[in-house]
Amino acid sequence: MKNLNFAAELHLKLGAPASGTVESLRLLRAFLKLAPRQRFEVIKLVEDLATEDVLPEHPLS
């Protein structure tokens, strides 16, 4: 944030975010920088891992 007073006010009102929240935002930012094809592959990989399927037979790009 460029306005330190605004950031300080938010910190006083809301407290510090949990480390998990910060990490989630970092992952979201990285995900949004991916190309659409790569996003699809990441989503598919996570879905497969969540359902305990085996990894795809073909390598991801």
C-alpha positions as a Markdown table, in Angstrom:
| # | Residue | x | y | z |
|---|---|---|---|---|
| 1 | Met | 0.0 | 0.0 | 0.0 |
| 2 | Lys | 1.3 | 3.4 | -0.9 |
| 3 | Asn | -0.6 | 5.3 | 1.9 |
| 4 | Leu | 1.0 | 4.2 | 5.1 |
| 5 | Asn | -1.5 | 6.1 | 7.2 |
| 6 | Phe | -4.3 | 4.1 | 5.6 |
| 7 | Ala | -2.5 | 0.9 | 6.1 |
| 8 | Ala | -1.9 | 1.8 | 9.8 |
| 9 | Glu | -5.6 | 2.6 | 10.3 |
| 10 | Leu | -6.6 | -0.7 | 8.7 |
| 11 | His | -4.2 | -2.6 | 11.0 |
| 12 | Leu | -5.6 | -0.8 | 14.1 |
| 13 | Lys | -9.2 | -1.6 | 13.1 |
| 14 | Leu | -8.8 | -5.1 | 11.7 |
| 15 | Gly | -5.6 | -6.4 | 13.2 |
| 16 | Ala | -3.0 | -8.3 | 11.2 |
| 17 | Pro | -4.2 | -10.9 | 8.7 |
| 18 | Ala | -3.5 | -14.5 | 9.5 |
| 19 | Ser | -0.5 | -16.0 | 7.7 |
| 20 | Gly | -2.8 | -18.4 | 5.9 |
| 21 | Thr | -4.7 | -15.5 | 4.5 |
| 22 | Val | -1.6 | -13.8 | 3.3 |
| 23 | Glu | -0.4 | -17.0 | 1.6 |
| 24 | Ser | -3.7 | -17.5 | -0.1 |
| 25 | Leu | -3.6 | -14.0 | -1.5 |
| 26 | Arg | -0.1 | -14.7 | -2.8 |
| 27 | Leu | -1.2 | -17.9 | -4.5 |
| 28 | Leu | -4.2 | -16.2 | -6.0 |
| 29 | Arg | -2.0 | -13.4 | -7.4 |
| 30 | Ala | 0.3 | -16.0 | -8.9 |
| 31 | Phe | -2.6 | -18.0 | -10.3 |
| 32 | Leu | -4.1 | -14.9 | -12.0 |
| 33 | Lys | -0.7 | -14.3 | -13.7 |
| 34 | Leu | -0.9 | -17.7 | -15.4 |
| 35 | Ala | -2.1 | -18.1 | -19.0 |
| 36 | Pro | -5.7 | -19.5 | -19.3 |
| 37 | Arg | -4.4 | -22.9 | -20.4 |
| 38 | Gln | -2.1 | -23.1 | -17.3 |
| 39 | Arg | -4.9 | -22.1 | -15.0 |
| 40 | Phe | -7.0 | -25.0 | -16.4 |
| 41 | Glu | -4.1 | -27.4 | -15.7 |
| 42 | Val | -3.7 | -26.2 | -12.2 |
| 43 | Ile | -7.4 | -26.5 | -11.5 |
| 44 | Lys | -7.4 | -30.0 | -12.9 |
| 45 | Leu | -4.4 | -31.0 | -10.9 |
| 46 | Val | -5.9 | -29.7 | -7.7 |
| 47 | Glu | -9.2 | -31.5 | -8.4 |
| 48 | Asp | -7.4 | -34.7 | -9.1 |
| 49 | Leu | -5.4 | -34.4 | -5.9 |
| 50 | Ala | -8.5 | -33.6 | -3.9 |
| 51 | Thr | -10.3 | -36.7 | -5.2 |
| 52 | Glu | -7.2 | -38.8 | -4.7 |
| 53 | Asp | -7.0 | -39.7 | -8.4 |
| 54 | Val | -3.7 | -40.6 | -9.8 |
| 55 | Leu | -1.6 | -37.9 | -11.5 |
| 56 | Pro | -2.3 | -37.4 | -15.2 |
| 57 | Glu | -0.5 | -39.7 | -17.6 |
| 58 | His | 0.6 | -36.9 | -19.8 |
| 59 | Pro | 2.9 | -34.1 | -18.5 |
| 60 | Leu | 1.5 | -30.7 | -17.9 |
| 61 | Ser | 2.9 | -27.9 | -20.1 |
